[in-house]
Amino acid sequence: MRILDLVVTPVAFRDPPLLNASGVHEPLVLRCVLQLVVEGGVVGLGECPGERAHVERLVAAGERIRGMSVFATGAIERAVDEALGGPGGPLRKIDRVAAFSAIEVACLDAQGRLTGLPVSDLLGGAVRDAVPYSAYLFYKWAEHPALDGGAAVGDEWGAALDPAGVVDQARRMIDRYGFRSIKLKGGVFPPDQEIAAIRALREAFPDHPLRIDPNCAWTVETSRYVADELKGVLEYLEDPTAGVEGMAAVSATATMPLATNMCVVSFEEVRPAVERDAVQVVLSDHHYWGGLRRTRELAAVCETLGLGMSMHSNSHLGISLAAMTHVAAATPNLTYACDTHYPWNAADDVVAGGPLRFVDGAVPVPRGPGLGVELDHAVLDRLHGAYIASGRERRDDTGYMRRIEPGYDPALPRW
Ligand SMILES: [Mg+2]
C-alpha cells in the first residue's frame, strides 16, 4: 500500500499559564497534526511539536516519501533523513529524527487500519490493558495577564503558587482523573519552597509516589541539598542539574534514583551517562527518539543496562496520548507512570468524540485498528485558524515571561 500524500496541518490550542524554569507557558501551544494518505483511502494520523521549522521539515519529508510502501518504515526513515540533508547536512540529527518520529506514528496508524490491528499489536502486543499516568502539577498563575489591550484569560484551575495551592491542584486533578502518582514541575521558586510543597503533597497523599523536575535549575550543591532534604520522600528526582558530570556528582550522594529527559535524549547519550552512573531512569519520548519502534528499542537498551524507564511529555492532544498509550502498553519495563500534559489541554482536542478518558489514573489501551482515534475535522480547522491568526513560529516561554516581568533572567542554574 503506497503513500499518496502527507498532509501537514499546524494547529494552536489553549494552554494555562504554567510556570517552569524557563518562564511561563504562552496562551497557545503550537502543535502539528499529520494525515498520511495511503492507497485505498486509508489515512494514518500523527501529532508532533508545531514549531514552524519543524513543520517545514515535515512538508519536505512528505514529498520524498510519496510512492513508498507504508509498511517500509526502515526505508522511510532513511528517505526522511536524506530529504533533510542527512549527516552531512545543515540539520542536527535530533531534528531529522524528530521528523521521522512523527511520520512513523502515522505509518503505524495506517498499517493498523489496513490490517485491522491496534498499534500496540504492531509493537509486540499490549502487556497491560491500561497505561497509568501521573498527575502533572505546575505552579501557575490564576490567569494569563491582559496584554496588548486584550482581556486577561483565566481557567478552571486557578492559581497554585504555594504548598497549599499545589496540594489543592493535586486534589482536584486526582479527584477528577484518579492519578496514583504525582509529579511537580519545579525550578520556579527557591528550593526550600519547593521542598515544602513536596512535603505538603506527601502529607496529603501518603501513598502516591512523588517526583519533582526543576529542569536543571539547581547547582550540584543545591541538588544534593534537596536530595538530602527529600530522602525517603521521592520516587525519583528528575534533572536537578545540567549535564552528565553534574548529574553524576548528584547521583553519587543521592539516595533516590535520578531521572532525565535532558542529559540523555538520544541513543548516543546513553553510554556516557551509564559510564558515569549519572542517571538511573530514562524518560522516553517517541516524538524525539525516532517513533514507537525506536522507543521499544530504547526499552531494550534500558533493560540491558539496568536503567528504569519512564515517559516524558510536552503539551499535546489526543493523537499523541493514544500513541504514548500504545507504546507504553507494549513496553513491559516501562513501569513508572507516564507523564502527560493532557488534563491541561484536553478541552481543545482534535480527537472526535471528546477527550480520551482516564480510568483510575490510567488510559485504557484503545482496541480499534491503528491508534484507535479519529480526527474531528471541524476542530482541526478551528485550531489551524488559531495557528495562522497567532502569527507565531515557535515556543518562547522566556519571551512571554519577559513581556510580563521585563527583568526576568532565564539563566540557569538559578539556585
Ligand atoms: Mg523533565
Residues whose N, C-alpha, C, O or C-beta is under 5 A from the ligand:
A	BS01	MG	D213 E238 N261
